[in-house]
Amino acid sequence: MGVRLPSMISSAKQILKLQSRISRDKPDVPKGHIAVYVGETQRKRFVVPITVLNHPSFNDLLKRAEEEFGFNHPMGGLTIPCREDAFLNLTSRLQA
């Protein structure tokens, strides 16, 4: 099983394009950050720095999101299908 780096880069670019269109409507996302919706059933919105997109652990979450939703995210923004506590644990470690 290999890593599809060009695919992940393309996916991240598409996510950032989508996010920039959404953030024009929602100015509460600071420059250099991305809003994501996290949760398995109920979704909560988080704003995280785009630097986390480069981390392999976060790429695993993006891959799961791509497998589940493709690029048709039901919340209008990037939706990540994982438990909220697991997401908070991961992002806190990545930002430390």
C-alpha beads as a LAMMPS data file, in Angstrom:
LAMMPS data file: protein, C-alpha beads

96 atoms
95 bonds

1 atom types
1 bond types

-500.0 500.0 xlo xhi
-500.0 500.0 ylo yhi
-500.0 500.0 zlo zhi

Masses

1 110.0

Atoms # bond

1 1 1 0.000 0.000 0.000
2 1 1 1.631 3.221 -1.162
3 1 1 0.885 6.820 -0.446
4 1 1 -0.776 8.690 -3.282
5 1 1 1.011 11.992 -2.745
6 1 1 -0.132 13.697 -5.979
7 1 1 -3.704 12.697 -5.183
8 1 1 -3.441 14.065 -1.634
9 1 1 -1.971 17.338 -2.889
10 1 1 -4.739 17.621 -5.456
11 1 1 -7.311 16.844 -2.766
12 1 1 -5.878 19.464 -0.423
13 1 1 -5.918 22.065 -3.227
14 1 1 -9.564 21.290 -3.981
15 1 1 -10.419 21.542 -0.283
16 1 1 -8.658 24.903 0.014
17 1 1 -10.469 26.238 -3.087
18 1 1 -13.796 25.135 -1.634
19 1 1 -12.891 26.595 1.735
20 1 1 -11.906 29.956 0.239
21 1 1 -15.318 30.196 -1.435
22 1 1 -17.048 29.312 1.835
23 1 1 -14.904 31.648 3.951
24 1 1 -15.977 34.612 1.821
25 1 1 -19.463 33.995 3.193
26 1 1 -18.173 33.317 6.730
27 1 1 -15.562 35.949 7.589
28 1 1 -14.884 34.414 11.026
29 1 1 -12.209 32.111 9.541
30 1 1 -8.871 33.929 9.835
31 1 1 -6.416 33.879 6.974
32 1 1 -4.215 30.796 7.107
33 1 1 -6.936 28.694 8.744
34 1 1 -9.623 26.320 7.556
35 1 1 -13.023 25.516 9.013
36 1 1 -13.836 21.823 9.341
37 1 1 -16.877 19.966 10.617
38 1 1 -16.059 17.025 12.857
39 1 1 -18.171 14.212 14.220
40 1 1 -19.658 10.862 13.375
41 1 1 -23.332 11.810 13.739
42 1 1 -23.569 15.356 15.076
43 1 1 -21.000 17.681 13.555
44 1 1 -19.215 20.518 15.327
45 1 1 -17.310 23.276 13.532
46 1 1 -13.621 23.847 14.281
47 1 1 -11.173 26.346 12.818
48 1 1 -7.638 24.954 12.473
49 1 1 -4.427 26.289 10.879
50 1 1 -3.816 25.060 7.336
51 1 1 -0.383 23.848 8.444
52 1 1 -2.052 20.740 9.898
53 1 1 -2.986 19.687 6.336
54 1 1 0.630 18.649 5.753
55 1 1 0.829 16.241 8.683
56 1 1 0.524 12.512 7.842
57 1 1 -1.964 11.886 10.665
58 1 1 -4.228 14.658 9.400
59 1 1 -3.851 13.301 5.856
60 1 1 -5.281 10.020 7.131
61 1 1 -8.370 11.925 8.274
62 1 1 -8.597 13.662 4.900
63 1 1 -8.390 10.304 3.153
64 1 1 -11.256 8.979 5.299
65 1 1 -13.277 12.096 4.473
66 1 1 -12.594 11.618 0.764
67 1 1 -13.632 7.957 0.916
68 1 1 -16.863 8.775 2.747
69 1 1 -17.924 12.038 1.108
70 1 1 -15.776 12.566 -1.985
71 1 1 -15.922 16.308 -2.528
72 1 1 -19.622 16.590 -1.769
73 1 1 -19.547 17.550 1.892
74 1 1 -23.012 17.772 3.452
75 1 1 -22.166 20.698 5.748
76 1 1 -20.899 22.854 2.878
77 1 1 -17.340 22.691 4.209
78 1 1 -14.801 19.993 4.850
79 1 1 -16.464 17.270 6.933
80 1 1 -14.241 14.835 8.824
81 1 1 -15.908 11.611 9.983
82 1 1 -14.208 10.930 13.310
83 1 1 -14.965 11.349 16.987
84 1 1 -14.649 14.897 18.262
85 1 1 -12.333 13.899 21.119
86 1 1 -9.974 12.080 18.729
87 1 1 -9.868 15.151 16.465
88 1 1 -9.130 17.467 19.397
89 1 1 -6.404 15.141 20.628
90 1 1 -4.769 15.017 17.184
91 1 1 -4.937 18.748 16.450
92 1 1 -3.676 19.696 19.902
93 1 1 -0.635 17.446 19.382
94 1 1 -0.018 18.867 15.884
95 1 1 -0.187 22.474 17.062
96 1 1 2.089 21.918 20.080

Bonds

1 1 1 2
2 1 2 3
3 1 3 4
4 1 4 5
5 1 5 6
6 1 6 7
7 1 7 8
8 1 8 9
9 1 9 10
10 1 10 11
11 1 11 12
12 1 12 13
13 1 13 14
14 1 14 15
15 1 15 16
16 1 16 17
17 1 17 18
18 1 18 19
19 1 19 20
20 1 20 21
21 1 21 22
22 1 22 23
23 1 23 24
24 1 24 25
25 1 25 26
26 1 26 27
27 1 27 28
28 1 28 29
29 1 29 30
30 1 30 31
31 1 31 32
32 1 32 33
33 1 33 34
34 1 34 35
35 1 35 36
36 1 36 37
37 1 37 38
38 1 38 39
39 1 39 40
40 1 40 41
41 1 41 42
42 1 42 43
43 1 43 44
44 1 44 45
45 1 45 46
46 1 46 47
47 1 47 48
48 1 48 49
49 1 49 50
50 1 50 51
51 1 51 52
52 1 52 53
53 1 53 54
54 1 54 55
55 1 55 56
56 1 56 57
57 1 57 58
58 1 58 59
59 1 59 60
60 1 60 61
61 1 61 62
62 1 62 63
63 1 63 64
64 1 64 65
65 1 65 66
66 1 66 67
67 1 67 68
68 1 68 69
69 1 69 70
70 1 70 71
71 1 71 72
72 1 72 73
73 1 73 74
74 1 74 75
75 1 75 76
76 1 76 77
77 1 77 78
78 1 78 79
79 1 79 80
80 1 80 81
81 1 81 82
82 1 82 83
83 1 83 84
84 1 84 85
85 1 85 86
86 1 86 87
87 1 87 88
88 1 88 89
89 1 89 90
90 1 90 91
91 1 91 92
92 1 92 93
93 1 93 94
94 1 94 95
95 1 95 96
